[in-house]
Amino acid sequence: MLSNFITRFNKIELHNVEKDGEKQGDEKGKTYISSVYDVLSEDTLEITMPMEKTKLILLPVDSEYDIVFYGKDSLYQCFARIIDRYKSDNVYLLVVELTSNLRKFQRREYYRFSCALEMYSRNLEETELQTIEQKMPYSLTPGLPLKQSVIVDISGGGLRFLSSQYYEPGSLLYCSYHLFKGGDRKKYEVVGKVLSAKELENRSGVYEHRVQYYDMDTETREEIIRYIFEEERKSRKKG
C-alpha cells in the first residue's frame, strides 16, 4: 500500500519535466519543495503548495512532475500529475495523481525503463577513438558493418543490451536505435562506454552489456528521458 511507504509530512521534491516539448512551471529545470499533507488513495495524494520565501508557487492543474519522496528509511520516486488545487483549513493544497509506479530512488541514478528495442552497434574505429580521446569534435564513420542487438532497459544515463557479439568492458561503442518522439520515429546515434559484459547463464553465446553514454549532449539526453517518461505514463494508463 502507498501509505506503507509515504506518510504525512514526508518532504517532497517536484522536478520539472517537459510536456509536449515545453517546460512547465516558472523556470527550466526548476525544483520545488513541498510535503505530503494526506494520502487519499493508492494513487492520489494531497501535498502542500510549494513556497519560495513567502510566495506561493501556483503550479498549474494538469502539469506533470518527476517527484522524489523522502521516506522514513529510503527515497522514493515516481511521476505524477496535478489534478486539483484548493485551500482547506487555511492550507493551500495540490492533489497529485501518480502516473507511474513508486520505486526506490538513489541520487545520481537515472530511471531505467524496461523495454525491447532493436539496436545496431560496433566498436569505434581507431581514428574515431583518437578524436574522442583528444577531446576534438568527431563524426562517426558511416557504412561500417554493424551487429544487431536488443536493448532491454534504457535510461538517461545509458542502456543495457543483449547481443551475440561480445564487447570488452572499457571499450567505446557506436550504438544506433530508434525512439518515438512526438509520434515520429527518430534515429539516435550515440557513443557508449561498456561498463560490464557477461554471458547469460541460460543462453550460451548471448552476452549482456551495460553501457554508459559517453559525452552525450544535454538535448539528446533530455529527449531520451522524455521518451522514457511518456512510455512509463502509457504503461501506467494501461494498468
N, C-alpha and C positions, 0 to 999 in steps of 0.2 A: 504494500500500500504506500501511496505517496507520503502520507503522514509518518511513515516509519523512517523516512529519510529527511523530510523537510518539515520544520516546525515553526511556530510563530516566533517572530523576531530574528530569524536567521537573516544574516546580511546577504544582499544580492548585488551582483554587478550585471548591468544590462549593456551589452556591446552592440553597437550599430552594425547592421548588415544591410546589404543592398536589396532593393526590391524593384523589379522592372528597370534595372540599370541605374537607379538613383539611391543615394544615401538618404536615410530617414533621420529625423531629429535635427538638431541645430548645426552640428559640425561633423565633418568626415572623420571616421574613426573614433567618435566620442564614446566614452564610457560613463554610464550613470549609476549612482549608488542608491540603493533602496533597501527595503527589508520586507520579509513576509508578515502580512497582517493576519491572514487566516487561510486555511486550506479548505476550499469549498467542495471539492470533489477529487476524483482520481486524476483529473487533467485540468483543473481550474483553481487558481489562487487569487486572493486579494493581496496586493502589495502596496506599500506606501508610495505616493508620488515623489519622485526624486526632487531634491532641492540643491541649489548652488548658493551658498551663503544664506540669504533669507528669501531667495527667489524660487518659487515652484517652477519645475520644468514640465510643461503640459505636453507630454508625449501623445501623439495622435492615435485615436482609435484606428485599428486595422494595421498599425505598424508592427513590424516583426523584429525580434531581437534574439541574439545569442546570449543566454542567461547563465551565469555561474552562481550557484548557491553555496554558502558557507555552512555546511552541516556540522554536527557535533564533532565528528571524527574525520570527515572527508569533505572534499569539494565535489560538487555535482554540477553537471552541465546539461542543458537542453536548449532547443529553440522554442520560442513562444510568440504568440500574437496578442496584442492588446485588444480586448473585445468590449470594454466599457471603462468609464471613469466617472467618479462622483465624489461627493462629500458625505461622510457618515460620522455622526458624533464628533463633529468638528475636526475630522481627519480626512485628508484628501487621498483618495484611493484609486488604484488601477486594478481592473480584473484582467488577468492574463490566462490564456488557454495554451497549454503545452501542445506543440505541433511536432514534437519528436520524443523519443523515449529518453528518460532520465538515465544518465550514465556517470560513473566516477570520472573525475577530471583531474589531470595533473598539469601544473603550469608548464608553459613552453611546449605543450603537446597539441598537435593538430588532431581534430576529429577525423577518425578513419572510417570511411564508408565502404561497406562490403558490396562487391559488385562482380560482374563477369564481363570485362571489356577486352575486345581484341586489341592487341598491341604488336608492333614490329620493332625489333631492336638489333643493335650491333655494337661491337666495340668501336671506340673512336680511332680514327687513323692517326698516325704519328704526327702529321702536320697539324691536325686539329688539336691534338694534345699540347703541342708546342705553343700554339697561340693562346690556349686557355691558361697554361702554366705561366706564361709571360704577361697575363692579365691584359691581353690585347683583344680588340674586337674580333670576333671569329664568325665564320659561316660554315655550316655543315656541308660536306661533300655529297651532292645528290647522286642517285643511281647506283649506290653500292648494295651488295646483297644483304638482305635482312632476314632475321629469324622470327617466325611467328610465336607469339606467347599470349597468355591470358592474365590480365590484371584482376586480382582477387580482392584487393582493397586499395583505396586511394585517399589521399589527404592533401592538405595544402602544403605539407612538408615533404611528401614523397609517395611511394607506392610499393605494393608487394605483388609479385607476379610469378607465374609458373611457366617453365619453358623446358624443352628438351635440350636446350643449349646451356652449358654451364659457364657462368661469368665469375671471374676471380673477385673476391672481396677487395675493395680498394680501387678497382678499375672504374673508368668512366664510360658510360654508355650513351648512345643516341637512342631515344625512345620516341616512337610515333604512335599516337592513338587519337580517337575522335570522341568528343563530348557534344551533347546537345546544348546549345546556347540560344535562348530566345526562340526556340522552335527550329533552329537551324543546326545542322551537323557541322561542327568546326574541328579542323585538324590541329593537333598540338604536337610540336616537335621540340622536345626538351632534352637536356643533358642531365644524367643522374649518376650519382656515385654509389656503387654497390657496397652496402653495409654488411650483408651476410648472404651466404648461399649454402643450401644444403639439399641433399637428395631426400625425397619423400620416402618414408618408411614403407608405405603401402603401394608405391608406384615407382618401380625401378626405372631409371633413366629420365625421371621428371624432377626438376630442381626448383626449389622455392627461393626467390631472391627478394631481399629488402633493399630498396633504393631510396636515397635521399636526393632531392633536386639539387642541382649544382648551379649556383649563380643565376637563379631564376629571377626575372624582373617582377616587380610588385603587381603590375597589371595582370600578368598571366596567372600569378598565384591567387589573386582575388577572384579571377574568373573561375578557377578550379574550385575554390571554396564556395563560390556562389552556386556552381553546379551541384556540389555535394548537398548544400542546404536545400536546394529545390528538390532533389531526389529524395532526401530524407523526409521532406514535407509531404511529397506524394505518397510515400510509403505509409506515413502516419495516417493520411486521409483514407487509405485503403484498409487500415486496421491491422 
